[in-house]
Amino acid sequence: MLPTGKPAFAAPATYGPVRAGETLWQIAGRAYPRAHLERDQVMLALIQANPSAFSVPRNINAILRVGAVLQLPP
């Protein structure tokens, strides 16, 4: 622990595994419920951070793979 009371390292934040029927729009809202960001911005950040989670990497129209565990960018 650091003197601030926080752990010396933080585990990477993740979401998942993605369930059948979940959409990137829904996940973006659930993963960042209090963020002062547009949901579209969050969706693009998730796509960039998780190219292998989509049928076509880095494509907003690609299908999100069921079972994928998404890395959540800060």
PyMOL Python script that loads the backbone (N, CA, C, O; Angstrom):
from pymol import cmd

cmd.read_pdbstr("""\
ATOM      1  N   MET A   1       0.827  -1.186   0.000  1.00  0.00           N
ATOM      2  CA  MET A   1       0.000   0.000   0.000  1.00  0.00           C
ATOM      3  C   MET A   1       0.869   1.246   0.000  1.00  0.00           C
ATOM      4  O   MET A   1       1.934   1.289   0.617  1.00  0.00           O
ATOM      5  N   LEU A   2       0.397   2.234  -0.693  1.00  0.00           N
ATOM      6  CA  LEU A   2       1.049   3.533  -0.683  1.00  0.00           C
ATOM      7  C   LEU A   2       0.545   4.328   0.511  1.00  0.00           C
ATOM      8  O   LEU A   2      -0.491   3.988   1.084  1.00  0.00           O
ATOM      9  N   PRO A   3       1.262   5.386   0.898  1.00  0.00           N
ATOM     10  CA  PRO A   3       0.818   6.191   2.041  1.00  0.00           C
ATOM     11  C   PRO A   3      -0.591   6.757   1.874  1.00  0.00           C
ATOM     12  O   PRO A   3      -1.227   7.126   2.861  1.00  0.00           O
ATOM     13  N   THR A   4      -1.077   6.830   0.658  1.00  0.00           N
ATOM     14  CA  THR A   4      -2.418   7.372   0.430  1.00  0.00           C
ATOM     15  C   THR A   4      -3.511   6.368   0.775  1.00  0.00           C
ATOM     16  O   THR A   4      -4.694   6.707   0.763  1.00  0.00           O
ATOM     17  N   GLY A   5      -3.120   5.137   1.081  1.00  0.00           N
ATOM     18  CA  GLY A   5      -4.095   4.114   1.397  1.00  0.00           C
ATOM     19  C   GLY A   5      -4.567   3.342   0.178  1.00  0.00           C
ATOM     20  O   GLY A   5      -5.418   2.461   0.292  1.00  0.00           O
ATOM     21  N   LYS A   6      -4.022   3.665  -0.988  1.00  0.00           N
ATOM     22  CA  LYS A   6      -4.380   2.966  -2.215  1.00  0.00           C
ATOM     23  C   LYS A   6      -3.355   1.877  -2.486  1.00  0.00           C
ATOM     24  O   LYS A   6      -2.191   2.018  -2.112  1.00  0.00           O
ATOM     25  N   PRO A   7      -3.771   0.795  -3.131  1.00  0.00           N
ATOM     26  CA  PRO A   7      -2.806  -0.248  -3.463  1.00  0.00           C
ATOM     27  C   PRO A   7      -1.713   0.284  -4.380  1.00  0.00           C
ATOM     28  O   PRO A   7      -1.935   1.230  -5.136  1.00  0.00           O
ATOM     29  N   ALA A   8      -0.530  -0.327  -4.312  1.00  0.00           N
ATOM     30  CA  ALA A   8       0.604   0.106  -5.127  1.00  0.00           C
ATOM     31  C   ALA A   8       0.363  -0.160  -6.604  1.00  0.00           C
ATOM     32  O   ALA A   8       1.000   0.464  -7.452  1.00  0.00           O
ATOM     33  N   PHE A   9      -0.535  -1.065  -6.926  1.00  0.00           N
ATOM     34  CA  PHE A   9      -0.866  -1.330  -8.317  1.00  0.00           C
ATOM     35  C   PHE A   9      -2.364  -1.545  -8.405  1.00  0.00           C
ATOM     36  O   PHE A   9      -3.009  -1.919  -7.426  1.00  0.00           O
ATOM     37  N   ALA A  10      -2.905  -1.308  -9.573  1.00  0.00           N
ATOM     38  CA  ALA A  10      -4.330  -1.528  -9.779  1.00  0.00           C
ATOM     39  C   ALA A  10      -4.512  -2.563 -10.873  1.00  0.00           C
ATOM     40  O   ALA A  10      -3.863  -2.506 -11.918  1.00  0.00           O
ATOM     41  N   ALA A  11      -5.386  -3.492 -10.623  1.00  0.00           N
ATOM     42  CA  ALA A  11      -5.684  -4.495 -11.649  1.00  0.00           C
ATOM     43  C   ALA A  11      -6.370  -3.798 -12.823  1.00  0.00           C
ATOM     44  O   ALA A  11      -7.132  -2.851 -12.632  1.00  0.00           O
ATOM     45  N   PRO A  12      -6.098  -4.269 -14.022  1.00  0.00           N
ATOM     46  CA  PRO A  12      -6.767  -3.645 -15.161  1.00  0.00           C
ATOM     47  C   PRO A  12      -8.274  -3.826 -15.059  1.00  0.00           C
ATOM     48  O   PRO A  12      -8.759  -4.897 -14.694  1.00  0.00           O
ATOM     49  N   ALA A  13      -8.992  -2.790 -15.379  1.00  0.00           N
ATOM     50  CA  ALA A  13     -10.445  -2.854 -15.337  1.00  0.00           C
ATOM     51  C   ALA A  13     -10.948  -3.608 -16.556  1.00  0.00           C
ATOM     52  O   ALA A  13     -10.500  -3.368 -17.677  1.00  0.00           O
ATOM     53  N   THR A  14     -11.878  -4.515 -16.328  1.00  0.00           N
ATOM     54  CA  THR A  14     -12.422  -5.299 -17.424  1.00  0.00           C
ATOM     55  C   THR A  14     -13.946  -5.360 -17.332  1.00  0.00           C
ATOM     56  O   THR A  14     -14.538  -5.072 -16.292  1.00  0.00           O
ATOM     57  N   TYR A  15     -14.550  -5.737 -18.431  1.00  0.00           N
ATOM     58  CA  TYR A  15     -15.987  -5.977 -18.493  1.00  0.00           C
ATOM     59  C   TYR A  15     -16.185  -7.299 -19.214  1.00  0.00           C
ATOM     60  O   TYR A  15     -15.615  -7.526 -20.281  1.00  0.00           O
ATOM     61  N   GLY A  16     -16.980  -8.153 -18.638  1.00  0.00           N
ATOM     62  CA  GLY A  16     -17.275  -9.375 -19.366  1.00  0.00           C
ATOM     63  C   GLY A  16     -17.295 -10.582 -18.472  1.00  0.00           C
ATOM     64  O   GLY A  16     -17.142 -10.489 -17.254  1.00  0.00           O
ATOM     65  N   PRO A  17     -17.482 -11.691 -19.087  1.00  0.00           N
ATOM     66  CA  PRO A  17     -17.544 -11.903 -20.530  1.00  0.00           C
ATOM     67  C   PRO A  17     -18.844 -11.363 -21.134  1.00  0.00           C
ATOM     68  O   PRO A  17     -19.889 -11.336 -20.485  1.00  0.00           O
ATOM     69  N   VAL A  18     -18.747 -10.941 -22.380  1.00  0.00           N
ATOM     70  CA  VAL A  18     -19.888 -10.413 -23.112  1.00  0.00           C
ATOM     71  C   VAL A  18     -20.910 -11.533 -23.285  1.00  0.00           C
ATOM     72  O   VAL A  18     -20.567 -12.653 -23.666  1.00  0.00           O
ATOM     73  N   ARG A  19     -22.164 -11.213 -23.000  1.00  0.00           N
ATOM     74  CA  ARG A  19     -23.241 -12.199 -23.129  1.00  0.00           C
ATOM     75  C   ARG A  19     -23.968 -12.034 -24.466  1.00  0.00           C
ATOM     76  O   ARG A  19     -23.951 -10.958 -25.065  1.00  0.00           O
ATOM     77  N   ALA A  20     -24.597 -13.099 -24.916  1.00  0.00           N
ATOM     78  CA  ALA A  20     -25.395 -13.055 -26.150  1.00  0.00           C
ATOM     79  C   ALA A  20     -26.461 -11.973 -26.016  1.00  0.00           C
ATOM     80  O   ALA A  20     -27.136 -11.879 -24.991  1.00  0.00           O
ATOM     81  N   GLY A  21     -26.604 -11.169 -27.042  1.00  0.00           N
ATOM     82  CA  GLY A  21     -27.605 -10.115 -27.047  1.00  0.00           C
ATOM     83  C   GLY A  21     -27.127  -8.774 -26.528  1.00  0.00           C
ATOM     84  O   GLY A  21     -27.810  -7.769 -26.722  1.00  0.00           O
ATOM     85  N   GLU A  22     -25.970  -8.725 -25.872  1.00  0.00           N
ATOM     86  CA  GLU A  22     -25.441  -7.443 -25.396  1.00  0.00           C
ATOM     87  C   GLU A  22     -24.897  -6.656 -26.573  1.00  0.00           C
ATOM     88  O   GLU A  22     -24.333  -7.221 -27.509  1.00  0.00           O
ATOM     89  N   THR A  23     -25.073  -5.364 -26.514  1.00  0.00           N
ATOM     90  CA  THR A  23     -24.546  -4.495 -27.567  1.00  0.00           C
ATOM     91  C   THR A  23     -23.450  -3.603 -27.003  1.00  0.00           C
ATOM     92  O   THR A  23     -23.358  -3.386 -25.795  1.00  0.00           O
ATOM     93  N   LEU A  24     -22.638  -3.102 -27.891  1.00  0.00           N
ATOM     94  CA  LEU A  24     -21.578  -2.182 -27.482  1.00  0.00           C
ATOM     95  C   LEU A  24     -22.183  -0.934 -26.842  1.00  0.00           C
ATOM     96  O   LEU A  24     -21.618  -0.387 -25.896  1.00  0.00           O
ATOM     97  N   TRP A  25     -23.322  -0.484 -27.351  1.00  0.00           N
ATOM     98  CA  TRP A  25     -24.031   0.678 -26.802  1.00  0.00           C
ATOM     99  C   TRP A  25     -24.392   0.427 -25.329  1.00  0.00           C
ATOM    100  O   TRP A  25     -24.180   1.293 -24.480  1.00  0.00           O
ATOM    101  N   GLN A  26     -24.933  -0.750 -25.037  1.00  0.00           N
ATOM    102  CA  GLN A  26     -25.304  -1.089 -23.661  1.00  0.00           C
ATOM    103  C   GLN A  26     -24.078  -1.175 -22.763  1.00  0.00           C
ATOM    104  O   GLN A  26     -24.078  -0.654 -21.648  1.00  0.00           O
ATOM    105  N   ILE A  27     -23.048  -1.826 -23.247  1.00  0.00           N
ATOM    106  CA  ILE A  27     -21.828  -2.002 -22.453  1.00  0.00           C
ATOM    107  C   ILE A  27     -21.181  -0.660 -22.148  1.00  0.00           C
ATOM    108  O   ILE A  27     -20.722  -0.433 -21.029  1.00  0.00           O
ATOM    109  N   ALA A  28     -21.141   0.226 -23.131  1.00  0.00           N
ATOM    110  CA  ALA A  28     -20.555   1.554 -22.916  1.00  0.00           C
ATOM    111  C   ALA A  28     -21.291   2.298 -21.808  1.00  0.00           C
ATOM    112  O   ALA A  28     -20.665   2.987 -21.003  1.00  0.00           O
ATOM    113  N   GLY A  29     -22.597   2.167 -21.760  1.00  0.00           N
ATOM    114  CA  GLY A  29     -23.380   2.810 -20.703  1.00  0.00           C
ATOM    115  C   GLY A  29     -23.173   2.179 -19.344  1.00  0.00           C
ATOM    116  O   GLY A  29     -23.143   2.881 -18.333  1.00  0.00           O
ATOM    117  N   ARG A  30     -23.029   0.860 -19.302  1.00  0.00           N
ATOM    118  CA  ARG A  30     -22.834   0.153 -18.027  1.00  0.00           C
ATOM    119  C   ARG A  30     -21.423   0.335 -17.480  1.00  0.00           C
ATOM    120  O   ARG A  30     -21.235   0.460 -16.270  1.00  0.00           O
ATOM    121  N   ALA A  31     -20.442   0.349 -18.362  1.00  0.00           N
ATOM    122  CA  ALA A  31     -19.044   0.408 -17.922  1.00  0.00           C
ATOM    123  C   ALA A  31     -18.656   1.792 -17.408  1.00  0.00           C
ATOM    124  O   ALA A  31     -17.785   1.913 -16.547  1.00  0.00           O
ATOM    125  N   TYR A  32     -19.290   2.824 -17.925  1.00  0.00           N
ATOM    126  CA  TYR A  32     -18.956   4.198 -17.544  1.00  0.00           C
ATOM    127  C   TYR A  32     -20.238   4.966 -17.203  1.00  0.00           C
ATOM    128  O   TYR A  32     -20.561   5.942 -17.880  1.00  0.00           O
ATOM    129  N   PRO A  33     -20.967   4.547 -16.176  1.00  0.00           N
ATOM    130  CA  PRO A  33     -22.272   5.159 -15.908  1.00  0.00           C
ATOM    131  C   PRO A  33     -22.213   6.617 -15.464  1.00  0.00           C
ATOM    132  O   PRO A  33     -23.155   7.373 -15.703  1.00  0.00           O
ATOM    133  N   ARG A  34     -21.142   7.013 -14.836  1.00  0.00           N
ATOM    134  CA  ARG A  34     -21.064   8.385 -14.318  1.00  0.00           C
ATOM    135  C   ARG A  34     -20.071   9.256 -15.078  1.00  0.00           C
ATOM    136  O   ARG A  34     -19.810  10.394 -14.687  1.00  0.00           O
ATOM    137  N   ALA A  35     -19.529   8.731 -16.144  1.00  0.00           N
ATOM    138  CA  ALA A  35     -18.532   9.486 -16.912  1.00  0.00           C
ATOM    139  C   ALA A  35     -19.212  10.641 -17.631  1.00  0.00           C
ATOM    140  O   ALA A  35     -20.353  10.534 -18.081  1.00  0.00           O
ATOM    141  N   HIS A  36     -18.498  11.723 -17.724  1.00  0.00           N
ATOM    142  CA  HIS A  36     -18.997  12.884 -18.447  1.00  0.00           C
ATOM    143  C   HIS A  36     -18.487  12.825 -19.878  1.00  0.00           C
ATOM    144  O   HIS A  36     -17.841  13.747 -20.376  1.00  0.00           O
ATOM    145  N   LEU A  37     -18.801  11.708 -20.520  1.00  0.00           N
ATOM    146  CA  LEU A  37     -18.378  11.476 -21.898  1.00  0.00           C
ATOM    147  C   LEU A  37     -19.599  11.115 -22.718  1.00  0.00           C
ATOM    148  O   LEU A  37     -20.582  10.592 -22.194  1.00  0.00           O
ATOM    149  N   GLU A  38     -19.528  11.396 -23.995  1.00  0.00           N
ATOM    150  CA  GLU A  38     -20.576  10.926 -24.894  1.00  0.00           C
ATOM    151  C   GLU A  38     -20.428   9.416 -25.034  1.00  0.00           C
ATOM    152  O   GLU A  38     -19.310   8.902 -25.069  1.00  0.00           O
ATOM    153  N   ARG A  39     -21.530   8.718 -25.112  1.00  0.00           N
ATOM    154  CA  ARG A  39     -21.465   7.267 -25.237  1.00  0.00           C
ATOM    155  C   ARG A  39     -20.719   6.861 -26.502  1.00  0.00           C
ATOM    156  O   ARG A  39     -20.032   5.840 -26.514  1.00  0.00           O
ATOM    157  N   ASP A  40     -20.848   7.648 -27.566  1.00  0.00           N
ATOM    158  CA  ASP A  40     -20.116   7.347 -28.803  1.00  0.00           C
ATOM    159  C   ASP A  40     -18.608   7.367 -28.571  1.00  0.00           C
ATOM    160  O   ASP A  40     -17.885   6.543 -29.131  1.00  0.00           O
ATOM    161  N   GLN A  41     -18.129   8.302 -27.749  1.00  0.00           N
ATOM    162  CA  GLN A  41     -16.702   8.372 -27.428  1.00  0.00           C
ATOM    163  C   GLN A  41     -16.258   7.116 -26.694  1.00  0.00           C
ATOM    164  O   GLN A  41     -15.191   6.569 -26.974  1.00  0.00           O
ATOM    165  N   VAL A  42     -17.075   6.664 -25.757  1.00  0.00           N
ATOM    166  CA  VAL A  42     -16.758   5.461 -24.986  1.00  0.00           C
ATOM    167  C   VAL A  42     -16.726   4.253 -25.914  1.00  0.00           C
ATOM    168  O   VAL A  42     -15.836   3.409 -25.800  1.00  0.00           O
ATOM    169  N   MET A  43     -17.679   4.162 -26.823  1.00  0.00           N
ATOM    170  CA  MET A  43     -17.727   3.038 -27.758  1.00  0.00           C
ATOM    171  C   MET A  43     -16.458   2.985 -28.609  1.00  0.00           C
ATOM    172  O   MET A  43     -15.882   1.913 -28.795  1.00  0.00           O
ATOM    173  N   LEU A  44     -16.023   4.127 -29.124  1.00  0.00           N
ATOM    174  CA  LEU A  44     -14.802   4.158 -29.933  1.00  0.00           C
ATOM    175  C   LEU A  44     -13.582   3.761 -29.114  1.00  0.00           C
ATOM    176  O   LEU A  44     -12.710   3.045 -29.606  1.00  0.00           O
ATOM    177  N   ALA A  45     -13.515   4.221 -27.863  1.00  0.00           N
ATOM    178  CA  ALA A  45     -12.390   3.841 -27.001  1.00  0.00           C
ATOM    179  C   ALA A  45     -12.391   2.336 -26.735  1.00  0.00           C
ATOM    180  O   ALA A  45     -11.328   1.717 -26.706  1.00  0.00           O
ATOM    181  N   LEU A  46     -13.562   1.745 -26.543  1.00  0.00           N
ATOM    182  CA  LEU A  46     -13.652   0.303 -26.323  1.00  0.00           C
ATOM    183  C   LEU A  46     -13.225  -0.471 -27.566  1.00  0.00           C
ATOM    184  O   LEU A  46     -12.546  -1.491 -27.458  1.00  0.00           O
ATOM    185  N   ILE A  47     -13.611   0.000 -28.726  1.00  0.00           N
ATOM    186  CA  ILE A  47     -13.215  -0.651 -29.978  1.00  0.00           C
ATOM    187  C   ILE A  47     -11.699  -0.603 -30.146  1.00  0.00           C
ATOM    188  O   ILE A  47     -11.081  -1.603 -30.510  1.00  0.00           O
ATOM    189  N   GLN A  48     -11.107   0.546 -29.882  1.00  0.00           N
ATOM    190  CA  GLN A  48      -9.655   0.695 -30.035  1.00  0.00           C
ATOM    191  C   GLN A  48      -8.897  -0.172 -29.029  1.00  0.00           C
ATOM    192  O   GLN A  48      -7.842  -0.715 -29.356  1.00  0.00           O
ATOM    193  N   ALA A  49      -9.419  -0.307 -27.818  1.00  0.00           N
ATOM    194  CA  ALA A  49      -8.735  -1.068 -26.776  1.00  0.00           C
ATOM    195  C   ALA A  49      -8.931  -2.579 -26.920  1.00  0.00           C
ATOM    196  O   ALA A  49      -8.196  -3.358 -26.314  1.00  0.00           O
ATOM    197  N   ASN A  50      -9.920  -2.996 -27.718  1.00  0.00           N
ATOM    198  CA  ASN A  50     -10.274  -4.410 -27.802  1.00  0.00           C
ATOM    199  C   ASN A  50     -10.512  -4.870 -29.233  1.00  0.00           C
ATOM    200  O   ASN A  50     -11.587  -5.394 -29.522  1.00  0.00           O
ATOM    201  N   PRO A  51      -9.563  -4.699 -30.136  1.00  0.00           N
ATOM    202  CA  PRO A  51      -9.820  -5.042 -31.538  1.00  0.00           C
ATOM    203  C   PRO A  51     -10.182  -6.512 -31.753  1.00  0.00           C
ATOM    204  O   PRO A  51     -10.952  -6.822 -32.662  1.00  0.00           O
ATOM    205  N   SER A  52      -9.652  -7.414 -30.947  1.00  0.00           N
ATOM    206  CA  SER A  52      -9.933  -8.835 -31.151  1.00  0.00           C
ATOM    207  C   SER A  52     -11.317  -9.244 -30.647  1.00  0.00           C
ATOM    208  O   SER A  52     -11.727 -10.386 -30.855  1.00  0.00           O
ATOM    209  N   ALA A  53     -12.040  -8.345 -29.995  1.00  0.00           N
ATOM    210  CA  ALA A  53     -13.371  -8.654 -29.496  1.00  0.00           C
ATOM    211  C   ALA A  53     -14.452  -8.464 -30.560  1.00  0.00           C
ATOM    212  O   ALA A  53     -15.634  -8.691 -30.302  1.00  0.00           O
ATOM    213  N   PHE A  54     -14.044  -8.052 -31.735  1.00  0.00           N
ATOM    214  CA  PHE A  54     -14.996  -7.760 -32.803  1.00  0.00           C
ATOM    215  C   PHE A  54     -14.699  -8.603 -34.033  1.00  0.00           C
ATOM    216  O   PHE A  54     -13.551  -8.968 -34.286  1.00  0.00           O
ATOM    217  N   SER A  55     -15.749  -8.911 -34.798  1.00  0.00           N
ATOM    218  CA  SER A  55     -15.580  -9.749 -35.988  1.00  0.00           C
ATOM    219  C   SER A  55     -14.653  -9.094 -37.010  1.00  0.00           C
ATOM    220  O   SER A  55     -13.902  -9.783 -37.700  1.00  0.00           O
ATOM    221  N   VAL A  56     -14.704  -7.785 -37.107  1.00  0.00           N
ATOM    222  CA  VAL A  56     -13.777  -7.024 -37.946  1.00  0.00           C
ATOM    223  C   VAL A  56     -13.092  -6.029 -37.019  1.00  0.00           C
ATOM    224  O   VAL A  56     -13.744  -5.110 -36.526  1.00  0.00           O
ATOM    225  N   PRO A  57     -11.782  -6.189 -36.767  1.00  0.00           N
ATOM    226  CA  PRO A  57     -11.105  -5.306 -35.811  1.00  0.00           C
ATOM    227  C   PRO A  57     -11.266  -3.823 -36.134  1.00  0.00           C
ATOM    228  O   PRO A  57     -11.176  -3.402 -37.287  1.00  0.00           O
ATOM    229  N   ARG A  58     -11.505  -3.049 -35.080  1.00  0.00           N
ATOM    230  CA  ARG A  58     -11.598  -1.587 -35.142  1.00  0.00           C
ATOM    231  C   ARG A  58     -12.676  -1.094 -36.109  1.00  0.00           C
ATOM    232  O   ARG A  58     -12.481  -0.105 -36.814  1.00  0.00           O
ATOM    233  N   ASN A  59     -13.797  -1.783 -36.135  1.00  0.00           N
ATOM    234  CA  ASN A  59     -14.904  -1.406 -37.011  1.00  0.00           C
ATOM    235  C   ASN A  59     -16.165  -1.310 -36.166  1.00  0.00           C
ATOM    236  O   ASN A  59     -16.600  -2.299 -35.576  1.00  0.00           O
ATOM    237  N   ILE A  60     -16.747  -0.123 -36.108  1.00  0.00           N
ATOM    238  CA  ILE A  60     -17.919   0.095 -35.248  1.00  0.00           C
ATOM    239  C   ILE A  60     -19.116  -0.726 -35.701  1.00  0.00           C
ATOM    240  O   ILE A  60     -20.027  -0.963 -34.908  1.00  0.00           O
ATOM    241  N   ASN A  61     -19.139  -1.164 -36.950  1.00  0.00           N
ATOM    242  CA  ASN A  61     -20.244  -1.981 -37.449  1.00  0.00           C
ATOM    243  C   ASN A  61     -19.988  -3.473 -37.300  1.00  0.00           C
ATOM    244  O   ASN A  61     -20.826  -4.284 -37.692  1.00  0.00           O
ATOM    245  N   ALA A  62     -18.857  -3.841 -36.745  1.00  0.00           N
ATOM    246  CA  ALA A  62     -18.505  -5.246 -36.585  1.00  0.00           C
ATOM    247  C   ALA A  62     -19.322  -5.876 -35.457  1.00  0.00           C
ATOM    248  O   ALA A  62     -19.852  -5.180 -34.590  1.00  0.00           O
ATOM    249  N   ILE A  63     -19.412  -7.179 -35.485  1.00  0.00           N
ATOM    250  CA  ILE A  63     -20.151  -7.920 -34.463  1.00  0.00           C
ATOM    251  C   ILE A  63     -19.257  -8.131 -33.247  1.00  0.00           C
ATOM    252  O   ILE A  63     -18.107  -8.553 -33.368  1.00  0.00           O
ATOM    253  N   LEU A  64     -19.805  -7.832 -32.080  1.00  0.00           N
ATOM    254  CA  LEU A  64     -19.108  -8.038 -30.816  1.00  0.00           C
ATOM    255  C   LEU A  64     -19.153  -9.522 -30.487  1.00  0.00           C
ATOM    256  O   LEU A  64     -20.224 -10.129 -30.500  1.00  0.00           O
ATOM    257  N   ARG A  65     -18.015 -10.102 -30.195  1.00  0.00           N
ATOM    258  CA  ARG A  65     -17.934 -11.543 -29.948  1.00  0.00           C
ATOM    259  C   ARG A  65     -18.451 -11.899 -28.555  1.00  0.00           C
ATOM    260  O   ARG A  65     -18.026 -11.328 -27.550  1.00  0.00           O
ATOM    261  N   VAL A  66     -19.381 -12.858 -28.521  1.00  0.00           N
ATOM    262  CA  VAL A  66     -19.900 -13.374 -27.246  1.00  0.00           C
ATOM    263  C   VAL A  66     -18.752 -14.058 -26.520  1.00  0.00           C
ATOM    264  O   VAL A  66     -17.990 -14.811 -27.127  1.00  0.00           O
ATOM    265  N   GLY A  67     -18.625 -13.800 -25.230  1.00  0.00           N
ATOM    266  CA  GLY A  67     -17.575 -14.404 -24.422  1.00  0.00           C
ATOM    267  C   GLY A  67     -16.328 -13.555 -24.291  1.00  0.00           C
ATOM    268  O   GLY A  67     -15.450 -13.867 -23.487  1.00  0.00           O
ATOM    269  N   ALA A  68     -16.237 -12.491 -25.063  1.00  0.00           N
ATOM    270  CA  ALA A  68     -15.067 -11.606 -24.985  1.00  0.00           C
ATOM    271  C   ALA A  68     -15.030 -10.898 -23.637  1.00  0.00           C
ATOM    272  O   ALA A  68     -16.069 -10.541 -23.082  1.00  0.00           O
ATOM    273  N   VAL A  69     -13.839 -10.700 -23.127  1.00  0.00           N
ATOM    274  CA  VAL A  69     -13.645  -9.894 -21.910  1.00  0.00           C
ATOM    275  C   VAL A  69     -12.968  -8.613 -22.379  1.00  0.00           C
ATOM    276  O   VAL A  69     -11.854  -8.638 -22.902  1.00  0.00           O
ATOM    277  N   LEU A  70     -13.655  -7.501 -22.183  1.00  0.00           N
ATOM    278  CA  LEU A  70     -13.180  -6.208 -22.682  1.00  0.00           C
ATOM    279  C   LEU A  70     -12.299  -5.504 -21.668  1.00  0.00           C
ATOM    280  O   LEU A  70     -12.628  -5.446 -20.483  1.00  0.00           O
ATOM    281  N   GLN A  71     -11.186  -4.970 -22.131  1.00  0.00           N
ATOM    282  CA  GLN A  71     -10.354  -4.090 -21.324  1.00  0.00           C
ATOM    283  C   GLN A  71     -10.997  -2.707 -21.343  1.00  0.00           C
ATOM    284  O   GLN A  71     -11.333  -2.198 -22.412  1.00  0.00           O
ATOM    285  N   LEU A  72     -11.169  -2.101 -20.185  1.00  0.00           N
ATOM    286  CA  LEU A  72     -11.798  -0.795 -20.095  1.00  0.00           C
ATOM    287  C   LEU A  72     -10.727   0.286 -19.993  1.00  0.00           C
ATOM    288  O   LEU A  72     -10.013   0.364 -18.993  1.00  0.00           O
ATOM    289  N   PRO A  73     -10.617   1.115 -21.024  1.00  0.00           N
ATOM    290  CA  PRO A  73      -9.621   2.192 -20.954  1.00  0.00           C
ATOM    291  C   PRO A  73      -9.975   3.188 -19.848  1.00  0.00           C
ATOM    292  O   PRO A  73     -11.151   3.386 -19.543  1.00  0.00           O
ATOM    293  N   PRO A  74      -8.964   3.811 -19.253  1.00  0.00           N
ATOM    294  CA  PRO A  74      -9.234   4.762 -18.164  1.00  0.00           C
ATOM    295  C   PRO A  74      -9.973   6.015 -18.638  1.00  0.00           C
ATOM    296  O   PRO A  74     -10.267   6.899 -17.834  1.00  0.00           O
TER     297      PRO A  74
END
""", "prot")
cmd.dss("prot")
cmd.show_as("cartoon", "prot")
cmd.util.cbc("prot")
cmd.orient("prot")
